[in-house]
Amino acid sequence: MPSITPTHSKQIDGKPLWVVDNIASANEIANLFNGLEASAFKRNEIARPDTASFKHWALNLQPQQFSQLPFFPRLLETVNQLTADQYQVYRGYVNYSSYGDMLFTHTDCLPEHHEMTALMYVAPHWDIEWGGETLYYNKFDDCEFACTPKPGRLAIFHGAIKHAGRPPNKVCTMPRYTLAFKLEKVK
């Protein structure tokens, strides 16, 4: 695989965040989106223990499901190239949000853990007026970066960076799907 050039590269409180476009083809994203439209999401995911009464929709994936995604090897190689380390997925799932949902700030791991999150936006197209950005915050709770959910865009970040996906605006005509992979270093 050729060398990866991120669209965006940032450090938040000394922790890395990269955004990479075109890891998946438009056809691969459209096929995944169409499959998700027929999937059985469950409203059982929470952001933090103190927000447990506000569950959001998710679809957990088994390792054989995400390993069969045609772009999965490219995604994993991108993570490994950018981090200059070897990571493996320990959890994969898809988040679903639509207008009116409440999504809270959270972290995916403790600061001392060196886990990464790879978040891919799954939509055949996205209008900037639909919103749905993922916001990344520093230790003072100031937003340092907003990632636009462009189709097939991949955000890779240290799991201890506080972040929140924002639901789409009222004018949005489709759900906001994000394919999330939680990664740990290979031992």
C-alpha positions, 0 to 999 in steps of 0.5 A: 500500500502506498504511503498515506497522506492524511487530509487533516493531522492534529494533536489534541492534548498530545494525542493524535488525530488523523482524517483520511479520505478515499480509503473506501470507494464510493461503490463500497460505501454505497453497498455498505449503506444499503446493507445497513438500511436493512439491519436490525439496530438496537437501542442499547449503546451508551456514551458514559455511565452517567448518561445511561438513561439516554441510549442510542442505536448501534449494531454490533459486528462480529469479527468475520463481518468486519473482516469481510468488508472489502476496504477493511485491510486498507483501513487497518493498514492506514491505522498501522502506517499512521501510528507506526505501530501494529493494531488489531480490532477488538470491537467493531460496530455501527452507530445510527443517529437521526434528527432529535437523537442525543449523543454525549461527549465521551472517551473510548479509553482511559488516558494511560491506555494506548488504544485507537479508534477508527471511525468511518462515515457511511453515506452515499452522499452528505450535504453540509447543511445536514450537520452530523459532525464529530467534535473533538475536545481538549482537556478544557472542553473546548472544541479543537476540531470538527470532522465533517461526515463526508462519505467514506471519510475515516477519522483515526484518533487516540481513544482518550480524546473526548469527542461526540458525534452530533446528530443530523439536522432536521433537514437531513434526508438519511440516517448518519451511520458511523462504522467504529472500530476500537483498536489495541496494540498487537502484543 
